[in-house]
Amino acid sequence: MKRIFIILLAFVGLLTSSCHKDIWKKLNDHEARIAKLEAFCSQLNTTINSLQAIVDVINSRDYVKDVVPVMDGGQVIGYTITFQKSSPVTIYNGKNGEDAHTPLIGIKTDSDGAWYWTLDGEWLLDDKGNRVRADGSVTPQLKIEDDYWWVSYDGGTTWNKLGKAVGQPGADGDSMFREIRQDDKYVYLVLADGETIRLSKGSGLTWEYV
C-alpha cells in the first residue's frame, strides 16, 4: 500500500509539473504575441503620422530628395523619405503575418480635391457624421489593450474599440501600404486599398494621385 501511495504521489507531482510548464508556455507565447503586435502598432502610428505629413508635402508642392530603406535583420521593413523642404518621414511596409487583423488607416482624395482619412477602406467620420480631413488637426492613433485594437481621433483623450488583436487570423497585406517603389522621376506609394500616391523626385515636376 505504501509503495502504491508513493507511486501516486510521484504521478501527481509529474502531472502538476507538466501543467505548470504548459501554463507558463502559454503565458510566454501570449506575451510574445502581444509584444510583437505592440511593436507593429508603434510602426503603424509612425506611418499614420507620416501619411499626414505626406499630405502637407503634396499641398506645399514639395518633392522627394532621397528614399532610404529601413532594415531589420537583413530585410527591408520600410523606407525613410526625405524632401527638399519638409521634414523626413518613415513609412513601414511590414505585415503582421497571422497574429491578428489590423485596422487599415489610409487617406483618399475626393472630388473636392481635399484629402480625407479612411478606416478599412471607408471614410472616417466624426461624431457628426462628417468626413475627417487628413490635412487638418486630427491624426488617428492606434493602441492595443485587453487583446483588442483601439483607435483615437482626439489625441488619446477618448478611444473607440475595434477588432480583436490576438487570435484572429490576419491576411497578407494588412499593413497600410501594399507596395512602395520608385523610378527615375517618381516615388509610388501604393496603399492597402490599391490607391496610389505618386510623389515627384525633382523640382519642376508635380505629384499625382493615381
PATOR-628342 format. One record per residue (C-alpha): x, y, z. Coordinates in nm, 3 decimals, padded with zeros to 5 digits. Layout:
BEGIN
{u->X	v->Y	w->Z} $
...
END
This chain:
BEGIN
{u->00.000	v->00.000	w->00.000} $
{u->00.280	v->00.241	w->00.092} $
{u->00.451	v->00.170	w->-00.237} $
{u->00.130	v->00.243	w->-00.432} $
{u->00.086	v->00.567	w->-00.238} $
{u->00.441	v->00.677	w->-00.326} $
{u->00.381	v->00.597	w->-00.694} $
{u->00.058	v->00.801	w->-00.689} $
{u->00.237	v->01.096	w->-00.530} $
{u->00.508	v->01.079	w->-00.795} $
{u->00.246	v->01.066	w->-01.071} $
{u->00.059	v->01.365	w->-00.928} $
{u->00.387	v->01.554	w->-00.897} $
{u->00.475	v->01.487	w->-01.261} $
{u->00.125	v->01.586	w->-01.374} $
{u->00.135	v->01.908	w->-01.172} $
{u->00.479	v->01.995	w->-01.306} $
{u->00.365	v->01.930	w->-01.663} $
{u->00.056	v->02.151	w->-01.615} $
{u->00.268	v->02.431	w->-01.473} $
{u->00.507	v->02.412	w->-01.768} $
{u->00.214	v->02.414	w->-02.012} $
{u->00.059	v->02.719	w->-01.840} $
{u->00.389	v->02.908	w->-01.839} $
{u->00.446	v->02.823	w->-02.206} $
{u->00.101	v->02.960	w->-02.299} $
{u->00.162	v->03.275	w->-02.095} $
{u->00.501	v->03.328	w->-02.256} $
{u->00.358	v->03.270	w->-02.605} $
{u->00.077	v->03.516	w->-02.533} $
{u->00.320	v->03.781	w->-02.406} $
{u->00.542	v->03.729	w->-02.712} $
{u->00.244	v->03.782	w->-02.944} $
{u->00.141	v->04.094	w->-02.754} $
{u->00.497	v->04.234	w->-02.769} $
{u->00.511	v->04.169	w->-03.143} $
{u->00.175	v->04.336	w->-03.201} $
{u->00.265	v->04.635	w->-02.984} $
{u->00.583	v->04.685	w->-03.187} $
{u->00.373	v->04.659	w->-03.503} $
{u->00.124	v->04.907	w->-03.356} $
{u->00.407	v->05.154	w->-03.295} $
{u->00.511	v->05.123	w->-03.660} $
{u->00.151	v->05.183	w->-03.769} $
{u->00.127	v->05.503	w->-03.565} $
{u->00.454	v->05.624	w->-03.716} $
{u->00.316	v->05.555	w->-04.063} $
{u->-00.013	v->05.733	w->-03.982} $
{u->00.182	v->06.044	w->-03.880} $
{u->00.386	v->06.011	w->-04.199} $
{u->00.070	v->05.994	w->-04.408} $
{u->-00.046	v->06.325	w->-04.268} $
{u->00.299	v->06.473	w->-04.331} $
{u->00.281	v->06.349	w->-04.691} $
{u->-00.048	v->06.534	w->-04.738} $
{u->00.131	v->06.850	w->-04.625} $
{u->00.413	v->06.774	w->-04.871} $
{u->00.159	v->06.737	w->-05.152} $
{u->-00.019	v->07.059	w->-05.062} $
{u->00.309	v->07.253	w->-05.048} $
{u->00.426	v->07.108	w->-05.384} $
{u->00.745	v->06.980	w->-05.225} $
{u->00.941	v->06.696	w->-05.388} $
{u->01.144	v->06.391	w->-05.288} $
{u->01.520	v->06.415	w->-05.249} $
{u->01.602	v->06.062	w->-05.136} $
{u->01.449	v->05.729	w->-05.034} $
{u->01.646	v->05.514	w->-04.789} $
{u->01.540	v->05.158	w->-04.693} $
{u->01.479	v->05.080	w->-04.324} $
{u->01.645	v->04.746	w->-04.250} $
{u->01.574	v->04.490	w->-03.978} $
{u->01.751	v->04.155	w->-03.972} $
{u->01.863	v->04.195	w->-04.330} $
{u->01.511	v->04.267	w->-04.456} $
{u->01.358	v->04.591	w->-04.580} $
{u->01.070	v->04.677	w->-04.345} $
{u->01.007	v->05.032	w->-04.465} $
{u->01.155	v->05.349	w->-04.613} $
{u->01.262	v->05.690	w->-04.490} $
{u->01.173	v->05.959	w->-04.742} $
{u->01.348	v->06.296	w->-04.736} $
{u->01.216	v->06.605	w->-04.912} $
{u->01.358	v->06.931	w->-05.040} $
{u->01.185	v->07.146	w->-04.774} $
{u->00.974	v->06.923	w->-04.549} $
{u->01.091	v->06.702	w->-04.262} $
{u->01.170	v->06.336	w->-04.342} $
{u->00.901	v->06.071	w->-04.295} $
{u->00.930	v->05.698	w->-04.229} $
{u->00.681	v->05.454	w->-04.376} $
{u->00.671	v->05.089	w->-04.273} $
{u->00.552	v->04.822	w->-04.513} $
{u->00.575	v->04.530	w->-04.271} $
{u->00.297	v->04.275	w->-04.244} $
{u->00.160	v->04.123	w->-03.926} $
{u->00.154	v->03.767	w->-04.060} $
{u->-00.127	v->03.567	w->-03.900} $
{u->-00.133	v->03.714	w->-03.549} $
{u->-00.430	v->03.943	w->-03.597} $
{u->-00.638	v->04.160	w->-03.822} $
{u->-00.500	v->04.512	w->-03.845} $
{u->-00.720	v->04.823	w->-03.878} $
{u->-00.629	v->04.974	w->-04.214} $
{u->-00.598	v->05.352	w->-04.187} $
{u->-00.539	v->05.535	w->-04.513} $
{u->-00.602	v->05.858	w->-04.699} $
{u->-00.807	v->05.931	w->-05.009} $
{u->-00.886	v->06.241	w->-05.211} $
{u->-01.242	v->06.319	w->-05.313} $
{u->-01.399	v->06.525	w->-05.593} $
{u->-01.336	v->06.845	w->-05.393} $
{u->-00.961	v->06.782	w->-05.417} $
{u->-00.921	v->06.753	w->-05.039} $
{u->-00.764	v->06.457	w->-04.858} $
{u->-00.964	v->06.256	w->-04.603} $
{u->-00.884	v->05.974	w->-04.362} $
{u->-01.023	v->05.626	w->-04.425} $
{u->-01.065	v->05.326	w->-04.194} $
{u->-01.077	v->04.980	w->-04.353} $
{u->-01.150	v->05.143	w->-04.689} $
{u->-01.442	v->05.356	w->-04.565} $
{u->-01.446	v->05.729	w->-04.495} $
{u->-01.351	v->05.808	w->-04.136} $
{u->-01.638	v->06.009	w->-03.985} $
{u->-01.651	v->06.236	w->-03.682} $
{u->-01.930	v->06.229	w->-03.420} $
{u->-02.141	v->06.449	w->-03.650} $
{u->-02.105	v->06.215	w->-03.947} $
{u->-01.863	v->06.439	w->-04.138} $
{u->-01.554	v->06.306	w->-04.312} $
{u->-01.230	v->06.385	w->-04.131} $
{u->-00.975	v->06.577	w->-04.334} $
{u->-00.622	v->06.439	w->-04.339} $
{u->-00.470	v->06.785	w->-04.375} $
{u->-00.634	v->06.910	w->-04.055} $
{u->-00.557	v->06.874	w->-03.687} $
{u->-00.692	v->06.520	w->-03.649} $
{u->-00.443	v->06.233	w->-03.661} $
{u->-00.580	v->05.883	w->-03.585} $
{u->-00.388	v->05.691	w->-03.321} $
{u->-00.393	v->05.314	w->-03.256} $
{u->-00.324	v->05.107	w->-02.945} $
{u->-00.371	v->04.750	w->-02.822} $
{u->-00.547	v->04.696	w->-02.489} $
{u->-00.716	v->04.385	w->-02.346} $
{u->-00.630	v->04.198	w->-02.667} $
{u->-00.827	v->04.444	w->-02.884} $
{u->-00.735	v->04.722	w->-03.124} $
{u->-00.850	v->05.070	w->-03.018} $
{u->-00.845	v->05.393	w->-03.220} $
{u->-00.849	v->05.753	w->-03.101} $
{u->-00.934	v->06.060	w->-03.309} $
{u->-00.863	v->06.320	w->-03.040} $
{u->-00.502	v->06.265	w->-02.938} $
{u->-00.576	v->05.980	w->-02.698} $
{u->-00.847	v->06.152	w->-02.489} $
{u->-01.114	v->05.901	w->-02.593} $
{u->-01.081	v->05.559	w->-02.758} $
{u->-01.310	v->05.350	w->-02.979} $
{u->-01.291	v->04.972	w->-02.966} $
{u->-01.218	v->04.791	w->-03.292} $
{u->-01.146	v->04.426	w->-03.370} $
{u->-00.964	v->04.151	w->-03.184} $
{u->-00.586	v->04.192	w->-03.187} $
{u->-00.487	v->03.839	w->-03.084} $
{u->-00.616	v->03.505	w->-03.203} $
{u->-00.797	v->03.626	w->-03.515} $
{u->-00.605	v->03.540	w->-03.832} $
{u->-00.494	v->03.827	w->-04.048} $
{u->-00.413	v->03.832	w->-04.416} $
{u->-00.108	v->03.930	w->-04.614} $
{u->-00.124	v->04.298	w->-04.691} $
{u->-00.261	v->04.406	w->-04.352} $
{u->-00.008	v->04.687	w->-04.342} $
{u->-00.114	v->05.033	w->-04.464} $
{u->00.094	v->05.002	w->-04.779} $
{u->00.073	v->04.728	w->-05.034} $
{u->00.388	v->04.842	w->-05.213} $
{u->00.646	v->05.120	w->-05.220} $
{u->00.850	v->05.158	w->-05.537} $
{u->01.029	v->05.424	w->-05.736} $
{u->01.173	v->05.505	w->-06.076} $
{u->01.387	v->05.794	w->-06.203} $
{u->01.111	v->06.053	w->-06.168} $
{u->00.865	v->05.936	w->-05.904} $
{u->00.812	v->05.752	w->-05.576} $
{u->00.494	v->05.542	w->-05.581} $
{u->00.312	v->05.477	w->-05.254} $
{u->00.052	v->05.206	w->-05.313} $
{u->-00.197	v->05.200	w->-05.025} $
{u->-00.359	v->04.881	w->-04.897} $
{u->-00.681	v->04.955	w->-05.089} $
{u->-00.488	v->04.988	w->-05.415} $
{u->-00.490	v->05.368	w->-05.434} $
{u->-00.154	v->05.511	w->-05.541} $
{u->00.014	v->05.837	w->-05.445} $
{u->00.285	v->05.944	w->-05.688} $
{u->00.543	v->06.187	w->-05.548} $
{u->00.783	v->06.383	w->-05.767} $
{u->01.158	v->06.326	w->-05.730} $
{u->01.267	v->06.653	w->-05.892} $
{u->01.195	v->07.024	w->-05.891} $
{u->00.953	v->07.142	w->-06.153} $
{u->00.768	v->06.808	w->-06.156} $
{u->00.432	v->06.755	w->-05.990} $
{u->00.281	v->06.499	w->-05.758} $
{u->-00.018	v->06.297	w->-05.870} $
{u->-00.281	v->06.085	w->-05.700} $
{u->-00.344	v->05.792	w->-05.935} $
END
